Amino acid sequence: MAQCVHCGAETELFISEVPICQNCADPPAKKPSPGEVGKTLVRARAAWRYALAVHEEASEIYLSLPSGHPDGTLALHNANLQLDQAAEAFKAALGQFVQAGRKHQT
């Protein structure tokens, strides 16, 4: 059995006739730095705040029109979708931020 050219582990995998183990052939994805994670969180929070403002505006439009008016209903529906998407992105960014902080401390 051959040895990996990078780490020396035994392997049967050859790429271009060069022995390489599966771990070295498929290195883990590069993890974002704490600074990049922080920037993502700031952008996600800004997008959520903007979506919240749009939702408030759409609510005012909805309430100013007669009940069931399609313009008000559509405005509120679209604002709800935008707010839901922004909230999910913010939640994901916050999770990444917390995980990056935990890994950075250890």
C-alpha positions as CSV (number, residue, x, y, z in Angstrom):
1,M,0.0,0.0,0.0
2,A,1.3,3.5,-0.9
3,Q,1.8,6.4,1.4
4,C,0.0,9.8,1.0
5,V,2.5,12.4,-0.4
6,H,1.0,15.0,2.0
7,C,0.5,13.3,5.4
8,G,2.1,9.9,5.0
9,A,-1.0,7.9,5.7
10,E,-1.5,4.6,3.9
11,T,-3.7,4.9,0.9
12,E,-4.9,3.1,-2.2
13,L,-6.1,6.4,-3.9
14,F,-4.0,7.7,-6.7
15,I,-4.6,11.1,-8.4
16,S,-2.5,11.5,-11.6
17,E,-0.5,8.5,-10.4
18,V,0.3,10.3,-7.1
19,P,-0.7,8.5,-3.9
20,I,-3.0,10.7,-1.8
21,C,-5.3,9.8,1.1
22,Q,-9.0,10.8,1.1
23,N,-8.5,13.4,3.8
24,C,-5.8,15.2,1.8
25,A,-7.7,14.8,-1.5
26,D,-10.8,16.4,0.0
27,P,-9.6,19.0,2.5
28,P,-12.4,20.6,4.7
29,A,-13.9,23.7,3.4
30,K,-12.3,26.9,4.4
31,K,-14.0,28.3,7.4
32,P,-14.7,32.1,7.5
33,S,-12.7,34.2,9.9
34,P,-14.4,35.8,12.9
35,G,-14.2,39.1,11.1
36,E,-16.0,37.8,8.0
37,V,-18.7,36.2,10.2
38,G,-19.1,39.5,12.0
39,K,-19.5,41.3,8.7
40,T,-22.1,38.8,7.5
41,L,-24.0,39.3,10.8
42,V,-24.0,43.1,10.4
43,R,-25.3,42.8,6.8
44,A,-28.0,40.3,7.8
45,R,-29.1,42.6,10.7
46,A,-29.3,45.6,8.4
47,A,-31.3,43.6,5.9
48,W,-33.7,42.5,8.6
49,R,-34.1,46.1,9.9
50,Y,-34.8,47.2,6.3
51,A,-37.4,44.4,5.8
52,L,-39.0,45.4,9.1
53,A,-39.4,49.0,8.0
54,V,-40.9,47.8,4.7
55,H,-43.3,45.6,6.6
56,E,-44.4,48.5,8.8
57,E,-44.9,50.6,5.6
58,A,-46.9,47.8,4.0
59,S,-49.0,47.4,7.2
60,E,-49.9,51.1,7.0
61,I,-50.9,50.7,3.3
62,Y,-53.0,47.6,4.2
63,L,-54.8,49.4,7.0
64,S,-55.4,52.6,4.9
65,L,-57.2,50.7,2.1
66,P,-60.7,49.1,2.3
67,S,-60.7,45.6,3.8
68,G,-59.6,42.9,1.2
69,H,-58.3,45.5,-1.3
70,P,-55.8,43.6,-3.5
71,D,-53.1,46.3,-3.3
72,G,-53.0,46.2,0.4
73,T,-53.1,42.4,0.6
74,L,-50.3,42.1,-2.0
75,A,-48.2,44.7,-0.3
76,L,-48.5,43.0,3.1
77,H,-47.9,39.5,1.6
78,N,-44.7,40.6,-0.2
79,A,-43.5,42.4,2.9
80,N,-44.2,39.3,5.0
81,L,-42.1,37.2,2.6
82,Q,-39.2,39.7,2.7
83,L,-39.3,39.9,6.4
84,D,-39.4,36.1,6.8
85,Q,-36.4,35.7,4.5
86,A,-34.4,38.4,6.2
87,A,-35.2,36.9,9.6
88,E,-34.0,33.4,8.5
89,A,-30.8,34.9,7.1
90,F,-30.3,36.9,10.3
91,K,-30.9,33.8,12.4
92,A,-28.3,31.8,10.3
93,A,-25.8,34.6,10.5
94,L,-26.3,34.8,14.3
95,G,-25.7,31.0,14.6
96,Q,-22.5,31.3,12.6
97,F,-21.4,34.2,14.8
98,V,-22.0,32.2,18.0
99,Q,-20.2,29.1,16.6
100,A,-17.2,31.2,15.4
101,G,-17.0,32.7,18.9
102,R,-17.0,29.3,20.5
103,K,-14.3,27.9,18.2
104,H,-12.2,31.1,18.6
105,Q,-12.3,30.8,22.4
106,T,-11.1,27.2,22.5
